[in-house]
């Protein structure tokens, strides 16, 4: 129990909370950055081919968005080599 209480008392979680709040409030910055990265990546034929090479047909780079459904916990997590 102390491992949960002591951080609250000592305050090191405040920085994490502030960081999370910034990300939540400024999500558009991160989405635009992701779009810019993907746009630049798609200009390169080798990078496009790499993104499409996933064996299971899923994209190689998964988007990080709260708008997507959660992963099914019953399904195994693929390793980087799959």
C-alpha positions as CSV (number, residue, x, y, z in Angstrom):
1,X,0.0,0.0,0.0
2,X,2.9,2.4,0.8
3,X,4.1,2.3,-2.8
4,X,0.8,3.9,-3.8
5,X,0.5,6.4,-0.9
6,X,4.1,7.6,-0.7
7,X,4.2,9.0,-4.2
8,X,1.0,11.0,-3.5
9,X,2.5,12.4,-0.3
10,X,6.0,13.2,-1.8
11,X,4.5,14.7,-5.0
12,X,6.5,13.0,-7.8
13,X,3.3,12.2,-9.6
14,X,2.5,15.9,-10.1
15,X,4.9,16.2,-13.1
16,X,3.3,13.2,-14.7
17,X,-0.1,14.6,-14.2
18,X,0.9,18.0,-15.6
19,X,2.5,16.3,-18.6
20,X,-0.6,14.2,-19.3
21,X,-2.8,17.3,-19.0
22,X,-0.7,19.1,-21.5
23,X,-1.0,16.3,-24.0
24,X,-4.7,16.0,-23.5
25,X,-5.2,19.8,-23.9
26,X,-2.9,20.1,-26.9
27,X,-3.6,16.8,-28.7
28,X,-3.8,18.6,-32.0
29,X,-0.1,19.4,-31.9
30,X,0.7,15.7,-31.6
31,X,-1.8,14.7,-34.3
32,X,-0.4,17.3,-36.7
33,X,3.2,16.0,-36.0
34,X,2.1,12.4,-36.7
35,X,0.4,13.5,-39.9
36,X,3.6,15.3,-41.0
37,X,5.7,12.3,-40.3
38,X,3.5,10.0,-42.2
39,X,3.2,12.4,-45.1
40,X,7.0,12.6,-45.3
41,X,7.3,8.8,-44.9
42,X,4.8,8.2,-47.8
43,X,7.0,10.3,-50.1
44,X,9.6,7.5,-49.9
45,X,8.9,4.4,-51.9
46,X,11.0,2.1,-49.7
47,X,9.3,3.4,-46.5
48,X,5.8,2.9,-48.1
49,X,6.8,-0.7,-49.0
50,X,8.0,-1.3,-45.5
51,X,4.8,-0.1,-44.0
52,X,2.8,-2.6,-46.1
53,X,5.0,-5.6,-45.3
54,X,3.3,-6.7,-42.2
55,X,2.7,-10.4,-42.4
56,X,-0.8,-10.2,-40.8
57,X,-2.0,-7.4,-43.0
58,X,-2.0,-4.9,-40.1
59,X,-0.1,-1.6,-40.6
60,X,3.5,-1.6,-39.3
61,X,3.0,1.6,-37.5
62,X,-0.1,1.7,-35.3
63,X,-1.8,5.0,-34.8
64,X,-2.0,6.3,-31.2
65,X,-5.5,7.6,-30.9
66,X,-8.2,7.4,-28.3
67,X,-10.6,7.2,-31.2
68,X,-9.6,3.6,-32.0
69,X,-11.0,0.6,-30.3
70,X,-8.9,-1.0,-27.6
71,X,-6.9,-4.1,-28.4
72,X,-8.6,-7.4,-27.7
73,X,-6.8,-8.7,-24.5
74,X,-7.6,-12.3,-25.6
75,X,-5.4,-11.9,-28.7
76,X,-1.6,-12.3,-28.4
77,X,0.5,-9.2,-28.9
78,X,2.7,-9.7,-32.0
79,X,6.4,-9.4,-31.6
80,X,8.4,-6.9,-33.6
81,X,9.6,-9.7,-35.9
82,X,6.2,-10.9,-36.9
